[in-house]
Amino acid sequence: MRKSTIDLSFRQRVAIILGLLAIGLLGLSFVDPIPQDPGYHRFADTRWLFGIPNFGDVMSNAGFALVGALGTAVVLGVNRGRIFVEPSDARPYVFFFVGVALISLGSAYYHWAPSNERLFWDRLPISVALMALSSAIIADRIDARAGNAWVLVILIAAGLSSLLYWDHTEELGRGDLRFYAFVQFFPVVLLPVLLWLFPDYRYLAGRCVAWVIAWYGLSKLLEHYDAQVFEILGYSISGHTLKHLTAAASAFVVLRMLLARLSSHPGSPGIRPRQEGQTR
């Protein structure tokens, strides 16, 4: 057991996580409303191909469709009993991979004709996938009964609410993305702390979560430098197109870790035991 957490009880570690969450939410009150930048819809690669507008940004969503479909098939397939210790452990992963698959539809729909109205349907499955993965990690490392049930419901509801709030404020002419930004980025900030406080796991090793964050972080950089990447690569492929592919790679890391369990029985030495105090 790591010395950094040995002197902290289970309740103390949970209190730290909840405290950071409370601080993050409180911090939102000190941030001015964040309107949707109209310039966001102006992407670098607007080329048509085979009658499809913005071909690169539309078709690169195939990566989400592939990973989402494969992941859903794996967690619902005949071998799920070899992956998950309890059937309920699969629940957040079902929502995650279905969300990833639906990103391909929502994002393609948005990039066909970018607008605020269509952007809502792009972000909707993203919020579901992010919240479901967060719940899966909570179930894996803190409390499976909570993470696979009411925490999953609350997190997904929070993600959807953040988008409904943004959409409502857009209709009022004072768009506010603060809560959606919190849903999208705060888990990335909180996860390293959670992994440090709760190092034991069943399904997602720390290195796996680190790769998920790394690929996701790279996707956000590519999104930000859309035009610059397009220019550097000789106007062959844009940063936003690569953003879709690297974000899909982030989801694939989760699928790969689950598939690795097919070669090992849940009781094998490769599965680390939970710490004392952690419940199922």
Summary of the structure (lengths in Angstrom):
residues: 280
radius of gyration: 19.5
end to end distance: 19.7
largest distance: 62.6
contacts: 907
relative contact order: 0.15
helix: 71%
strand: 1%
